[in-house]
Structure formats: structure tokens, C-alpha cells
């Protein structure tokens, strides 16, 4: 049994416990999780079943500090064509 499977079973057990007891606040306090996380799990479980309870890596929506594609292409071109190092590329790009 993998870690993901154990985590799915644990989350499903928490959801089942809340359904049986009828008290979400007590269930969350007993298992030591925030209620907001409980509701996220419950919505995901209702929409996707066990797959909704699987761990997901957080993916950022945007990358505000990402280097523009034109600059990346220019750096790669200078590196391939002229075999310039980082310092010379920096000097070239500063001009």
C-alpha cells in the first residue's frame, strides 16, 4: 500500500466519521484538521470519488517574475552560436 493510498483511506475515514456523527466541528477537532480543509475534501470526494482525495502538487496559476520568451531565446542563441558564458551574456544583454 502506497502513501497515496493510505492518505486516501485516512481522508475517507474522516469524511465517513463526520457523516456518522453528524458534527463536522467535533470531527475536525478530533482528527486535528481545519474545517475549511474538510469541506475541500468533501467537495472533491463528491465530485471525483477517491481520485478527488488524492494528493495534488500545488501548481501556480501564473509566474509574474518569469523571464520573457524573447529574452530566453536570445540567451540560448548567444550560448549556442558564440559559446558565451553567463558574464558575457549579461554584458551583451545590458547593452
VMD Tcl script that builds the backbone (N, CA, C; Angstrom):
set m [mol new atoms 285]
animate dup $m
set s [atomselect $m all]
$s set {name element resname resid chain x y z} {
  {N N UNK 1 A 0.856 -1.171 0.000}
  {CA C UNK 1 A 0.000 0.000 0.000}
  {C C UNK 1 A 0.903 1.237 0.000}
  {N N UNK 2 A 0.662 2.109 -0.942}
  {CA C UNK 2 A 1.490 3.304 -1.061}
  {C C UNK 2 A 1.004 4.396 -0.116}
  {N N UNK 3 A 1.800 5.433 -0.030}
  {CA C UNK 3 A 1.458 6.556 0.840}
  {C C UNK 3 A 0.187 7.243 0.363}
  {N N UNK 4 A 0.040 7.366 -0.961}
  {CA C UNK 4 A -1.172 7.995 -1.503}
  {C C UNK 4 A -2.420 7.206 -1.130}
  {N N UNK 5 A -2.340 5.890 -1.211}
  {CA C UNK 5 A -3.494 5.055 -0.870}
  {C C UNK 5 A -3.836 5.189 0.607}
  {N N UNK 6 A -2.817 5.227 1.466}
  {CA C UNK 6 A -3.063 5.405 2.904}
  {C C UNK 6 A -3.717 6.755 3.180}
  {N N UNK 7 A -3.258 7.777 2.475}
  {CA C UNK 7 A -3.819 9.106 2.675}
  {C C UNK 7 A -5.271 9.170 2.202}
  {N N UNK 8 A -5.590 8.499 1.112}
  {CA C UNK 8 A -6.966 8.453 0.628}
  {C C UNK 8 A -7.859 7.754 1.650}
  {N N UNK 9 A -7.382 6.639 2.198}
  {CA C UNK 9 A -8.155 5.899 3.202}
  {C C UNK 9 A -8.378 6.764 4.437}
  {N N UNK 10 A -7.334 7.486 4.870}
  {CA C UNK 10 A -7.448 8.349 6.047}
  {C C UNK 10 A -8.486 9.448 5.805}
  {N N UNK 11 A -8.416 10.086 4.659}
  {CA C UNK 11 A -9.351 11.167 4.366}
  {C C UNK 11 A -10.783 10.654 4.249}
  {N N UNK 12 A -10.942 9.482 3.643}
  {CA C UNK 12 A -12.286 8.900 3.528}
  {C C UNK 12 A -12.822 8.528 4.910}
  {N N UNK 13 A -11.933 8.039 5.796}
  {CA C UNK 13 A -12.357 7.701 7.156}
  {C C UNK 13 A -12.829 8.945 7.904}
  {N N UNK 14 A -12.138 10.082 7.684}
  {CA C UNK 14 A -12.557 11.332 8.318}
  {C C UNK 14 A -13.924 11.760 7.790}
  {N N UNK 15 A -14.116 11.657 6.477}
  {CA C UNK 15 A -15.413 12.036 5.899}
  {C C UNK 15 A -16.527 11.117 6.399}
  {N N UNK 16 A -16.258 9.820 6.488}
  {CA C UNK 16 A -17.260 8.878 6.985}
  {C C UNK 16 A -17.597 9.145 8.444}
  {N N UNK 17 A -16.575 9.464 9.236}
  {CA C UNK 17 A -16.800 9.757 10.656}
  {C C UNK 17 A -17.703 10.972 10.817}
  {N N UNK 18 A -17.495 11.991 9.983}
  {CA C UNK 18 A -18.338 13.187 10.063}
  {C C UNK 18 A -19.777 12.864 9.650}
  {N N UNK 19 A -19.953 12.000 8.651}
  {CA C UNK 19 A -21.300 11.615 8.233}
  {C C UNK 19 A -22.011 10.832 9.330}
  {N N UNK 20 A -21.281 9.936 9.994}
  {CA C UNK 20 A -21.883 9.125 11.055}
  {C C UNK 20 A -22.237 9.962 12.275}
  {N N UNK 21 A -21.316 10.840 12.677}
  {CA C UNK 21 A -21.558 11.625 13.882}
  {C C UNK 21 A -22.503 12.797 13.621}
  {N N UNK 22 A -22.482 13.313 12.404}
  {CA C UNK 22 A -23.337 14.445 12.085}
  {C C UNK 22 A -22.794 15.771 12.579}
  {N N UNK 23 A -21.574 15.782 13.105}
  {CA C UNK 23 A -20.993 17.003 13.638}
  {C C UNK 23 A -19.608 17.197 13.029}
  {N N UNK 24 A -19.513 18.115 12.093}
  {CA C UNK 24 A -18.253 18.346 11.386}
  {C C UNK 24 A -17.221 18.981 12.307}
  {N N UNK 25 A -17.645 19.919 13.140}
  {CA C UNK 25 A -16.706 20.619 14.015}
  {C C UNK 25 A -16.005 19.654 14.968}
  {N N UNK 26 A -16.762 18.749 15.580}
  {CA C UNK 26 A -16.158 17.779 16.502}
  {C C UNK 26 A -15.234 16.816 15.764}
  {N N UNK 27 A -15.642 16.407 14.579}
  {CA C UNK 27 A -14.814 15.503 13.785}
  {C C UNK 27 A -13.484 16.165 13.445}
  {N N UNK 28 A -13.532 17.410 13.012}
  {CA C UNK 28 A -12.299 18.117 12.652}
  {C C UNK 28 A -11.412 18.333 13.865}
  {N N UNK 29 A -12.018 18.629 14.991}
  {CA C UNK 29 A -11.242 18.801 16.215}
  {C C UNK 29 A -10.596 17.486 16.629}
  {N N UNK 30 A -11.339 16.389 16.499}
  {CA C UNK 30 A -10.827 15.073 16.877}
  {C C UNK 30 A -9.643 14.662 16.000}
  {N N UNK 31 A -9.756 14.891 14.685}
  {CA C UNK 31 A -8.694 14.487 13.766}
  {C C UNK 31 A -7.624 15.558 13.583}
  {N N UNK 32 A -7.842 16.752 14.117}
  {CA C UNK 32 A -6.843 17.811 14.057}
  {C C UNK 32 A -6.680 18.444 12.692}
  {N N UNK 33 A -7.789 18.645 11.996}
  {CA C UNK 33 A -7.729 19.297 10.690}
  {C C UNK 33 A -8.643 20.516 10.708}
  {N N UNK 34 A -8.363 21.528 9.909}
  {CA C UNK 34 A -9.268 22.684 9.843}
  {C C UNK 34 A -10.549 22.338 9.083}
  {N N UNK 35 A -11.621 22.988 9.464}
  {CA C UNK 35 A -12.902 22.710 8.803}
  {C C UNK 35 A -12.869 23.084 7.333}
  {N N UNK 36 A -12.130 24.134 6.994}
  {CA C UNK 36 A -12.057 24.536 5.585}
  {C C UNK 36 A -11.450 23.409 4.746}
  {N N UNK 37 A -10.433 22.723 5.274}
  {CA C UNK 37 A -9.837 21.601 4.562}
  {C C UNK 37 A -10.822 20.440 4.464}
  {N N UNK 38 A -11.582 20.211 5.515}
  {CA C UNK 38 A -12.602 19.159 5.485}
  {C C UNK 38 A -13.586 19.397 4.347}
  {N N UNK 39 A -14.052 20.646 4.216}
  {CA C UNK 39 A -15.027 20.947 3.171}
  {C C UNK 39 A -14.415 20.836 1.777}
  {N N UNK 40 A -13.139 21.173 1.626}
  {CA C UNK 40 A -12.451 20.987 0.340}
  {C C UNK 40 A -12.427 19.505 -0.014}
  {N N UNK 41 A -12.073 18.662 0.968}
  {CA C UNK 41 A -12.045 17.212 0.742}
  {C C UNK 41 A -13.434 16.683 0.400}
  {N N UNK 42 A -14.456 17.157 1.124}
  {CA C UNK 42 A -15.802 16.654 0.900}
  {C C UNK 42 A -16.299 16.995 -0.507}
  {N N UNK 43 A -16.049 18.221 -0.943}
  {CA C UNK 43 A -16.463 18.616 -2.298}
  {C C UNK 43 A -15.716 17.789 -3.338}
  {N N UNK 44 A -14.417 17.610 -3.144}
  {CA C UNK 44 A -13.620 16.831 -4.099}
  {C C UNK 44 A -14.076 15.377 -4.131}
  {N N UNK 45 A -14.416 14.822 -2.976}
  {CA C UNK 45 A -14.865 13.429 -2.911}
  {C C UNK 45 A -16.221 13.260 -3.602}
  {N N UNK 46 A -17.109 14.226 -3.398}
  {CA C UNK 46 A -18.428 14.139 -4.036}
  {C C UNK 46 A -18.345 14.293 -5.553}
  {N N UNK 47 A -17.394 15.087 -6.016}
  {CA C UNK 47 A -17.272 15.310 -7.462}
  {C C UNK 47 A -16.485 14.205 -8.164}
  {N N UNK 48 A -15.403 13.725 -7.535}
  {CA C UNK 48 A -14.483 12.814 -8.225}
  {C C UNK 48 A -14.279 11.470 -7.537}
  {N N UNK 49 A -14.915 11.238 -6.424}
  {CA C UNK 49 A -14.732 9.969 -5.714}
  {C C UNK 49 A -13.359 9.904 -5.063}
  {N N UNK 50 A -12.773 8.702 -5.042}
  {CA C UNK 50 A -11.471 8.520 -4.402}
  {C C UNK 50 A -10.371 9.333 -5.085}
  {N N UNK 51 A -10.481 9.547 -6.381}
  {CA C UNK 51 A -9.472 10.336 -7.101}
  {C C UNK 51 A -9.434 11.775 -6.595}
  {N N UNK 52 A -10.549 12.276 -6.121}
  {CA C UNK 52 A -10.590 13.635 -5.589}
  {C C UNK 52 A -9.833 13.785 -4.286}
  {N N UNK 53 A -9.624 12.666 -3.582}
  {CA C UNK 53 A -8.903 12.704 -2.312}
  {C C UNK 53 A -7.404 12.502 -2.480}
  {N N UNK 54 A -6.964 12.237 -3.695}
  {CA C UNK 54 A -5.534 12.040 -3.953}
  {C C UNK 54 A -4.783 13.359 -3.778}
  {N N UNK 55 A -3.556 13.264 -3.283}
  {CA C UNK 55 A -2.732 14.463 -3.118}
  {C C UNK 55 A -2.387 15.048 -4.473}
  {N N UNK 56 A -2.432 16.365 -4.541}
  {CA C UNK 56 A -2.065 17.062 -5.765}
  {C C UNK 56 A -0.984 18.076 -5.433}
  {N N UNK 57 A -0.027 18.187 -6.324}
  {CA C UNK 57 A 1.009 19.186 -6.125}
  {C C UNK 57 A 0.423 20.557 -6.432}
  {N N UNK 58 A 0.759 21.539 -5.628}
  {CA C UNK 58 A 0.255 22.875 -5.930}
  {C C UNK 58 A 0.913 23.428 -7.189}
  {N N UNK 59 A 0.117 23.931 -8.091}
  {CA C UNK 59 A 0.616 24.480 -9.342}
  {C C UNK 59 A 0.272 25.958 -9.371}
  {N N UNK 60 A 1.277 26.826 -9.494}
  {CA C UNK 60 A 0.961 28.249 -9.526}
  {C C UNK 60 A 0.181 28.614 -10.790}
  {N N UNK 61 A -0.727 29.540 -10.652}
  {CA C UNK 61 A -1.552 29.954 -11.773}
  {C C UNK 61 A -0.755 30.787 -12.768}
  {N N UNK 62 A 0.141 31.626 -12.267}
  {CA C UNK 62 A 0.943 32.465 -13.152}
  {C C UNK 62 A 2.342 32.607 -12.554}
  {N N UNK 63 A 3.261 33.041 -13.388}
  {CA C UNK 63 A 4.636 33.259 -12.970}
  {C C UNK 63 A 4.988 34.716 -13.261}
  {N N UNK 64 A 4.724 35.628 -12.328}
  {CA C UNK 64 A 4.897 37.049 -12.620}
  {C C UNK 64 A 6.348 37.447 -12.869}
  {N N UNK 65 A 7.312 36.726 -12.314}
  {CA C UNK 65 A 8.715 37.100 -12.477}
  {C C UNK 65 A 9.423 36.265 -13.539}
  {N N UNK 66 A 8.675 35.566 -14.344}
  {CA C UNK 66 A 9.272 34.723 -15.372}
  {C C UNK 66 A 9.912 35.582 -16.457}
  {N N UNK 67 A 11.077 35.150 -16.916}
  {CA C UNK 67 A 11.783 35.848 -17.981}
  {C C UNK 67 A 10.988 35.717 -19.283}
  {N N UNK 68 A 10.802 36.816 -20.008}
  {CA C UNK 68 A 10.047 36.749 -21.266}
  {C C UNK 68 A 10.696 35.788 -22.264}
  {N N UNK 69 A 9.877 35.195 -23.118}
  {CA C UNK 69 A 10.360 34.196 -24.074}
  {C C UNK 69 A 11.393 34.761 -25.046}
  {N N UNK 70 A 11.240 36.031 -25.446}
  {CA C UNK 70 A 12.201 36.615 -26.387}
  {C C UNK 70 A 13.602 36.659 -25.784}
  {N N UNK 71 A 13.684 37.024 -24.514}
  {CA C UNK 71 A 14.988 37.107 -23.844}
  {C C UNK 71 A 15.589 35.722 -23.676}
  {N N UNK 72 A 14.780 34.750 -23.322}
  {CA C UNK 72 A 15.269 33.381 -23.173}
  {C C UNK 72 A 15.824 32.878 -24.501}
  {N N UNK 73 A 15.095 33.127 -25.581}
  {CA C UNK 73 A 15.564 32.699 -26.900}
  {C C UNK 73 A 16.876 33.378 -27.273}
  {N N UNK 74 A 17.002 34.661 -26.960}
  {CA C UNK 74 A 18.228 35.401 -27.270}
  {C C UNK 74 A 19.402 34.835 -26.483}
  {N N UNK 75 A 19.197 34.541 -25.206}
  {CA C UNK 75 A 20.259 33.963 -24.373}
  {C C UNK 75 A 20.683 32.610 -24.922}
  {N N UNK 76 A 19.726 31.776 -25.271}
  {CA C UNK 76 A 20.055 30.459 -25.811}
  {C C UNK 76 A 20.786 30.580 -27.142}
  {N N UNK 77 A 20.380 31.544 -27.966}
  {CA C UNK 77 A 21.062 31.766 -29.248}
  {C C UNK 77 A 22.524 32.166 -29.010}
  {N N UNK 78 A 22.761 33.121 -28.098}
  {CA C UNK 78 A 24.128 33.562 -27.806}
  {C C UNK 78 A 24.973 32.424 -27.247}
  {N N UNK 79 A 24.359 31.609 -26.451}
  {CA C UNK 79 A 25.075 30.480 -25.842}
  {C C UNK 79 A 25.472 29.458 -26.911}
  {N N UNK 80 A 24.540 29.134 -27.808}
  {CA C UNK 80 A 24.813 28.120 -28.839}
  {C C UNK 80 A 25.744 28.640 -29.932}
  {N N UNK 81 A 25.478 29.845 -30.410}
  {CA C UNK 81 A 26.189 30.372 -31.576}
  {C C UNK 81 A 27.614 30.811 -31.223}
  {N N UNK 82 A 27.752 31.588 -30.132}
  {CA C UNK 82 A 29.039 32.185 -29.800}
  {C C UNK 82 A 29.712 31.559 -28.576}
  {N N UNK 83 A 29.063 30.601 -27.956}
  {CA C UNK 83 A 29.600 29.913 -26.768}
  {C C UNK 83 A 29.975 30.896 -25.662}
  {N N UNK 84 A 29.123 31.906 -25.483}
  {CA C UNK 84 A 29.367 32.893 -24.439}
  {C C UNK 84 A 28.946 32.335 -23.087}
  {N N UNK 85 A 29.650 32.760 -22.061}
  {CA C UNK 85 A 29.309 32.378 -20.696}
  {C C UNK 85 A 28.311 33.340 -20.094}
  {N N UNK 86 A 27.942 33.112 -18.855}
  {CA C UNK 86 A 26.906 33.935 -18.233}
  {C C UNK 86 A 27.305 35.404 -18.078}
  {N N UNK 87 A 28.579 35.660 -17.778}
  {CA C UNK 87 A 29.003 37.042 -17.568}
  {C C UNK 87 A 28.960 37.816 -18.886}
  {N N UNK 88 A 29.475 37.236 -19.950}
  {CA C UNK 88 A 29.466 37.918 -21.243}
  {C C UNK 88 A 28.039 38.085 -21.776}
  {N N UNK 89 A 27.200 37.088 -21.546}
  {CA C UNK 89 A 25.802 37.233 -21.968}
  {C C UNK 89 A 25.154 38.373 -21.193}
  {N N UNK 90 A 25.462 38.478 -19.918}
  {CA C UNK 90 A 24.916 39.558 -19.088}
  {C C UNK 90 A 25.375 40.910 -19.622}
  {N N UNK 91 A 26.668 41.027 -19.971}
  {CA C UNK 91 A 27.173 42.276 -20.536}
  {C C UNK 91 A 26.486 42.587 -21.864}
  {N N UNK 92 A 26.329 41.568 -22.699}
  {CA C UNK 92 A 25.702 41.761 -24.000}
  {C C UNK 92 A 24.246 42.222 -23.831}
  {N N UNK 93 A 23.531 41.582 -22.930}
  {CA C UNK 93 A 22.121 41.915 -22.724}
  {C C UNK 93 A 21.962 43.293 -22.069}
  {N N UNK 94 A 22.943 43.704 -21.283}
  {CA C UNK 94 A 22.868 45.032 -20.640}
  {C C UNK 94 A 23.002 46.139 -21.665}
  {N N UNK 95 A 23.726 45.869 -22.776}
  {CA C UNK 95 A 23.868 46.879 -23.828}
  {C C UNK 95 A 22.613 46.940 -24.565}
}
mol reanalyze $m
mol bondsrecalc $m
mol representation Tube
mol addrep $m
